[in-house]
Amino acid sequence: MPEVLVEKNGPVTSVILNRPHAKNAVDRKAAEALVEAFLAFERDEEALVAVFCGSDGAFCAGADLKAVAK
């Protein structure tokens, strides 16, 4: 399952954290995917708005401390 989903609808790009099992907490893999998603948004000349949200009813619990502890 991808850590970050990107959906495009005309000039609107949705960047969706997709780690519902961890309340969308961000680990290294998710952080790297977010960077790539927003860099791609910046390069897209047709994209005007980015909407950043989380999947399954949670926005983001912050850093994934379990992943940091490993």
QUIMO-V952062 format. One record per backbone hydrogen bond with DSSP energy under -1.0 kcal/mol. NH is the residue of the N-H (numbers start at 0). CO is the residue of the C=O. Records with the same first field share a line. If there is no record, write none. Layout:
# QUIMO-V952062
NH=CO  CO
This chain:
# QUIMO-V952062
4=15
6=13
8=11
11=8
12=48
13=6
14=50
15=4
16=52
17=2
21=18
22=19
23=18
24=21
25=61
30=26
31=27
32=28
33=29
34=30
35=31
36=32
37=33
38=34
39=35
40=36
41=37
42=38
43=39
47=10
48=10
50=12
52=14
54=16
57=54
60=22
63=25
64=62
67=63
68=64
